[in-house]
Structures are given as structure tokens and as C-alpha cells.
């Protein structure tokens, strides 16, 4: 059984990817983030489903970002886009 996906527009996906990548680069966490995302990528859908189940009770505390973040990272192509964006921003700094 899979949970109903949270709807994200392509514009919102790009906005979230930019926000996450900028935060990672601002905190100089590029290497750990890339390592984590590369190892997380093969299990992104399953991890997203588990996150929605186990973080479900915390959703009211975390706000809509928790749903959006999990929906974003459930797609492997978004994980790839996030990795590319982190690498682009880290080269600029």
C-alpha cells in the first residue's frame, strides 16, 4: 500500500530544491549532503513512504514543509536535481 502523493508543481519543486541547496552550501555541508543523497537515492521512494508514516504524527508541528520535502525527495529525478544544484552552488562560492 502506498500513501497518496502530496501534489507539487514543477515550480514549487524547483523552489524547494533551490532553498535546500542554498541552505546546504551556506552551512558548508556540501560533502556530507552529497554523500547522504547519493546513498539515499536508490531507496528514495521507500524512504519517503516510511517518512510519511513515521513522521505523520509530527506533521502539524513541522508544517507543510514536511509533506513537501518528503514528496520532493520521493522522486529520484528530484534527488538528482538537488545534487546538481548543490554542486553548482558550491562551485560558485
C-alpha positions, 0 to 999 in steps of 0.5 A: 500500500502506498500513501497518496502523493502530496501534489507539487508543481514543477515550480514549487519543486524547483523552489524547494530544491533551490532553498535546500541547496542554498541552505546546504552550501551556506552551512558548508555541508556540501560533502556530507549532503552529497554523500547522504543523497547519493546513498539515499537515492536508490531507496528514495521512494521507500524512504519517503513512504516510511517518512510519511508514516513515521513522521505523520504524527509530527506533521502539524508541528513541522508544517507543510514543509514536511509533506513537501520535502518528503514528496520532493525527495520521493522522486529520484529525478528530484534527488538528482536535481538537488545534487546538481544544484548543490554542486553548482552552488558550491562551485560558485562560492 
